[in-house]
Amino acid sequence: MRLRINGEWQDIPEPAPGPLTVAALLEALGVSGRAVAVLHNGTPLGRDQFDARPLAADDELEIVRFVGGG
């Protein structure tokens, strides 16, 4: 499946069975869902939506990682 992630097109393998979800994508990318904000086709998602939100070919995502420091 081709997705646009942070402005770059990427080919992501679809898991079987069932659709690729935001949570599964984050796991495949090695990103913790607890420390990110995600926009799916311009719509911000709450963390509680990551498991239920299916992705389709040509969807656009912005994944912003929170960074702490001092």
DSSP file (Angstrom, degrees, kcal/mol; ACC not computed):
  #  RESIDUE AA STRUCTURE BP1 BP2  ACC     N-H-->O    O-->H-N    N-H-->O    O-->H-N    TCO  KAPPA ALPHA  PHI   PSI    X-CA   Y-CA   Z-CA
    1    1 A M              0   0    0      0, 0.0    11,-3.7     0, 0.0     2,-0.6   0.000 360.0 360.0 360.0 135.9    0.0    0.0    0.0
    2    2 A R  E     +A   11   0A   0      9,-0.2    56,-3.6     7,-0.1    57,-0.4  -0.834 360.0 173.2 -96.6 124.2    1.3    3.4   -0.9
    3    3 A L  E     -A   10   0A   0      7,-2.8     7,-3.0    -2,-0.6     2,-0.8  -0.949  32.4-130.2-127.6 148.0    1.0    6.1    1.8
    4    4 A R  E     -Ab   9  60A   0     55,-2.7    57,-3.4    -2,-0.3     2,-0.5  -0.890  31.1-176.4 -98.3 112.2    2.2    9.7    2.1
    5    5 A I  E >   -Ab   8  61A   0      3,-2.8     3,-1.7    -2,-0.8    57,-0.2  -0.946  68.1 -19.8-116.6 119.0    3.9    9.9    5.5
    6    6 A N  T 3  S-     0   0    0     55,-2.9    -1,-0.2    -2,-0.5    56,-0.1   0.880 130.3 -48.8  50.0  43.3    5.3   13.3    6.5
    7    7 A G  T 3  S+     0   0    0     54,-0.4     2,-0.4     1,-0.2    -1,-0.3   0.399 119.6 101.4  86.1  -2.7    5.3   14.5    2.9
    8    8 A E  E <  S-A    5   0A   0     -3,-1.7    -3,-2.8     2,-0.0     2,-0.3  -0.956  70.2-124.8-120.8 133.3    7.1   11.4    1.4
    9    9 A W  E     +A    4   0A   0     -2,-0.4     2,-0.3    -5,-0.3    -5,-0.2  -0.560  34.2 179.8 -73.9 133.7    5.5    8.5   -0.4
   10   10 A Q  E     -A    3   0A   0     -7,-3.0    -7,-2.8    -2,-0.3     2,-0.6  -0.991  28.4-131.1-135.6 143.1    6.2    5.1    1.1
   11   11 A D  E     -A    2   0A   0     -2,-0.3    -9,-0.2    -9,-0.2    -2,-0.0  -0.858  29.3-172.9 -92.7 120.4    5.2    1.6    0.2
   12   12 A I        -     0   0    0    -11,-3.7     2,-0.1    -2,-0.6    13,-0.0  -0.957  23.7-122.0-117.1 127.2    4.0   -0.2    3.3
   13   13 A P        -     0   0    0      0, 0.0    -2,-0.0     0, 0.0   -11,-0.0  -0.444  28.1-124.3 -66.5 139.6    3.2   -3.9    3.3
   14   14 A E        -     0   0    0     -2,-0.1     2,-0.1     6,-0.1     4,-0.0  -0.690  22.9-125.7 -85.2 135.2   -0.4   -4.6    4.3
   15   15 A P        -     0   0    0      0, 0.0    -1,-0.1     0, 0.0     5,-0.0  -0.385  31.8-102.3 -74.4 157.7   -0.8   -7.0    7.3
   16   16 A A  S    S+     0   0    0      1,-0.1     2,-0.1    -2,-0.1     4,-0.0  -0.986  91.1  30.0-125.0 141.3   -3.0  -10.1    6.9
   17   17 A P  S    S+     0   0    0      0, 0.0    -1,-0.1     0, 0.0     0, 0.0   0.684 117.6   0.4 -86.1 165.2   -5.7  -10.5    7.9
   18   18 A G  S    S-     0   0    0     -2,-0.1     2,-0.1     2,-0.0     3,-0.0  -0.068  92.9 -47.6  90.9 171.6   -7.6   -7.3    8.0
   19   19 A P        -     0   0    0      0, 0.0     2,-0.4     0, 0.0    37,-0.1  -0.322  57.1-100.5 -78.2 158.9   -6.8   -3.7    7.1
   20   20 A L        -     0   0    0     35,-0.4    35,-3.1    -2,-0.1     2,-0.2  -0.653  43.3-161.0 -74.4 129.5   -3.7   -1.7    8.1
   21   21 A T  B  >  -E   54   0B   0     -2,-0.4     4,-2.4    33,-0.2     5,-0.2  -0.653  32.1-107.9-107.4 167.9   -4.5    0.6   11.0
   22   22 A V  H  > S+     0   0    0     31,-1.6     4,-2.7    28,-0.6     5,-0.2   0.916 121.5  52.2 -59.2 -43.3   -2.7    3.6   12.3
   23   23 A A  H  > S+     0   0    0     27,-2.2     4,-2.1     1,-0.2    -1,-0.2   0.919 110.0  47.6 -60.8 -43.9   -1.6    1.6   15.3
   24   24 A A  H  > S+     0   0    0     26,-0.3     4,-2.4     2,-0.2    -1,-0.2   0.878 111.6  51.4 -65.9 -37.4   -0.2   -1.2   13.1
   25   25 A L  H  X S+     0   0    0     -4,-2.4     4,-2.1     2,-0.2    -2,-0.2   0.939 109.0  49.8 -64.0 -46.7    1.6    1.4   10.9
   26   26 A L  H  X>S+     0   0    0     -4,-2.7     5,-3.0     1,-0.2     4,-0.5   0.911 111.8  49.1 -59.4 -41.8    3.2    3.1   13.9
   27   27 A E  H ><5S+     0   0    0     -4,-2.1     3,-1.1     1,-0.2    -1,-0.2   0.923 109.8  51.1 -62.8 -43.9    4.4   -0.3   15.1
   28   28 A A  H 3<5S+     0   0    0     -4,-2.4    -1,-0.2     1,-0.3    -2,-0.2   0.830 111.6  48.3 -62.5 -32.0    5.8   -1.2   11.7
   29   29 A L  H 3<5S-     0   0    0     -4,-2.1    -1,-0.3    -5,-0.2    -2,-0.2   0.519 115.3-117.4 -85.2  -5.8    7.7    2.2   11.7
   30   30 A G  T <<5 +     0   0    0     -3,-1.1     2,-0.5    -4,-0.5    -3,-0.2   0.816  67.2 141.3  74.4  30.8    9.0    1.6   15.2
   31   31 A V      < -     0   0    0     -5,-3.0     2,-0.4    -6,-0.2    -1,-0.3  -0.908  53.2-125.7-110.7 130.3    7.2    4.6   16.6
   32   32 A S    >   -     0   0    0     -2,-0.5     3,-1.2     1,-0.1    -5,-0.0  -0.598  10.3-148.3 -73.3 126.4    5.6    4.6   20.0
   33   33 A G  G >  S+     0   0    0     -2,-0.4     3,-0.6     1,-0.2    -1,-0.1   0.608  93.2  67.0 -69.5 -10.9    1.9    5.6   19.8
   34   34 A R  G 3  S+     0   0    0      1,-0.2    -1,-0.2     3,-0.0    13,-0.1   0.674 102.6  43.0 -83.1 -17.2    2.2    7.1   23.2
   35   35 A A  G <  S+     0   0    0     -3,-1.2    31,-2.8     2,-0.0     2,-0.3  -0.072 102.2  78.3-122.0  33.8    4.6    9.9   22.2
   36   36 A V  E <   -C   65   0A   0     -3,-0.6     2,-0.4    29,-0.2    29,-0.2  -0.944  58.4-144.2-138.6 159.5    3.1   11.1   18.9
   37   37 A A  E     -C   64   0A   0     27,-2.3    27,-2.9    -2,-0.3     2,-0.4  -0.973  25.4-160.3-115.9 139.6    0.4   13.2   17.3
   38   38 A V  E     -CD  63  45A   0      7,-0.6     7,-2.5    -2,-0.4     2,-0.5  -0.979  13.4-166.1-128.1 131.9   -1.1   11.9   14.1
   39   39 A L  E     -CD  62  44A   0     23,-2.2    23,-2.0    -2,-0.4     2,-0.6  -0.976  10.0-161.6-110.5 127.9   -3.1   13.6   11.4
   40   40 A H  E >  S-CD  61  43A   0      3,-2.8     3,-1.7    -2,-0.5    21,-0.2  -0.940  77.7 -22.9-113.0 112.5   -4.9   11.3    9.0
   41   41 A N  T 3  S-     0   0    0     19,-3.7    -1,-0.2    -2,-0.6    20,-0.1   0.875 130.4 -48.9  51.3  40.6   -5.9   13.1    5.7
   42   42 A G  T 3  S+     0   0    0     18,-0.3    -1,-0.3     1,-0.2    19,-0.1   0.384 115.9 114.6  86.4  -3.0   -5.8   16.4    7.6
   43   43 A T  E <   -D   40   0A   0     -3,-1.7    -3,-2.8     0, 0.0    -1,-0.2  -0.890  65.4-128.3-104.4 122.7   -7.9   15.2   10.6
   44   44 A P  E     -D   39   0A   0      0, 0.0     2,-0.4     0, 0.0    -5,-0.2  -0.434  25.0-149.9 -67.8 141.0   -6.2   15.0   14.0
   45   45 A L  E     -D   38   0A   0     -7,-2.5    -7,-0.6    -2,-0.1     2,-0.2  -0.889   6.9-133.1-113.0 142.2   -6.6   11.6   15.7
   46   46 A G    >   -     0   0    0     -2,-0.4     3,-2.3     1,-0.1     4,-0.5  -0.583  31.6-111.4 -81.5 155.5   -6.8   10.8   19.4
   47   47 A R  G >  S+     0   0    0      1,-0.3     3,-1.1    -2,-0.2     4,-0.4   0.818 117.7  65.0 -57.7 -29.8   -4.7    7.9   20.7
   48   48 A D  G 3  S+     0   0    0      1,-0.2    -1,-0.3     2,-0.1     4,-0.2   0.624  99.2  54.1 -69.4 -10.6   -7.9    6.0   21.3
   49   49 A Q  G <> S+     0   0    0     -3,-2.3     4,-1.7     1,-0.1     3,-0.4   0.565  82.7  87.3 -96.1 -11.3   -8.6    6.0   17.5
   50   50 A F  T <4 S+     0   0    0     -3,-1.1   -27,-2.2    -4,-0.5   -28,-0.6   0.881  90.1  46.4 -59.9 -41.4   -5.2    4.5   16.4
   51   51 A D  T  4 S+     0   0    0     -4,-0.4    -1,-0.2     1,-0.2    -2,-0.1   0.804 119.2  40.1 -71.5 -28.4   -6.4    0.9   16.8
   52   52 A A  T  4 S+     0   0    0     -3,-0.4    -1,-0.2    -4,-0.2    -2,-0.2   0.595  89.0  97.6 -98.7 -12.4   -9.7    1.5   14.9
   53   53 A R     <  -     0   0    0     -4,-1.7   -31,-1.6    -3,-0.1   -30,-0.2  -0.683  61.0-155.3 -86.8 107.7   -8.6    3.8   12.1
   54   54 A P  B     -E   21   0B   0      0, 0.0     2,-0.3     0, 0.0   -33,-0.2  -0.494   7.4-139.4 -78.0 150.4   -8.1    1.8    8.9
   55   55 A L        -     0   0    0    -35,-3.1   -35,-0.4    -2,-0.2     2,-0.3  -0.819  13.5-161.7-108.5 150.3   -5.8    3.2    6.2
   56   56 A A    >   -     0   0    0     -2,-0.3     3,-1.8   -37,-0.1     0, 0.0  -0.877  38.0 -74.9-126.4 160.0   -6.3    3.1    2.5
   57   57 A A  T 3  S+     0   0    0     -2,-0.3   -54,-0.2     1,-0.3    -1,-0.1  -0.224 117.3  18.5 -53.5 140.1   -4.0    3.5   -0.5
   58   58 A D  T 3  S+     0   0    0    -56,-3.6    -1,-0.3     1,-0.2   -55,-0.2   0.539  86.8 148.3  72.5  10.8   -2.9    7.1   -1.1
   59   59 A D    <   -     0   0    0     -3,-1.8   -55,-2.7   -57,-0.4     2,-0.4  -0.374  41.2-134.3 -66.5 155.4   -3.9    8.2    2.4
   60   60 A E  E     -b    4   0A   0    -57,-0.2   -19,-3.7   -55,-0.0     2,-0.4  -0.958  23.6-177.2-117.2 132.5   -1.8   11.1    3.9
   61   61 A L  E     -bC   5  40A   0    -57,-3.4   -55,-2.9    -2,-0.4     2,-0.5  -0.974  17.5-160.4-128.6 142.6   -0.4   11.0    7.4
   62   62 A E  E     - C   0  39A   0    -23,-2.0   -23,-2.2    -2,-0.4     2,-0.6  -0.992  13.5-169.5-116.2 122.8    1.5   13.5    9.4
   63   63 A I  E     - C   0  38A   0     -2,-0.5     2,-0.6   -25,-0.2   -25,-0.2  -0.954   2.0-171.0-117.1 115.3    3.3   11.9   12.4
   64   64 A V  E     - C   0  37A   0    -27,-2.9   -27,-2.3    -2,-0.6     2,-0.4  -0.926  10.5-149.1-112.0 120.7    4.8   14.3   14.9
   65   65 A R  E     - C   0  36A   0     -2,-0.6     2,-0.4   -29,-0.2   -29,-0.2  -0.705  14.5-128.7 -89.2 137.2    7.0   12.9   17.6
   66   66 A F        -     0   0    0    -31,-2.8     2,-0.5    -2,-0.4    -1,-0.0  -0.700  24.5-165.3 -82.7 134.0    7.1   14.6   21.0
   67   67 A V        -     0   0    0     -2,-0.4     2,-0.3     2,-0.0    -2,-0.0  -0.984   1.3-158.4-123.7 128.9   10.6   15.4   22.2
   68   68 A G        +     0   0    0     -2,-0.5     2,-0.3     2,-0.0    -2,-0.0  -0.665  24.7 139.5-101.4 159.8   11.4   16.4   25.7
   69   69 A G              0   0    0     -2,-0.3    -2,-0.0     1,-0.1     0, 0.0  -0.982 360.0 360.0-178.3-179.5   14.5   18.2   26.9
   70   70 A G              0   0    0     -2,-0.3    -1,-0.1     0, 0.0    -2,-0.0   0.419 360.0 360.0-159.4 360.0   15.6   20.8   29.2
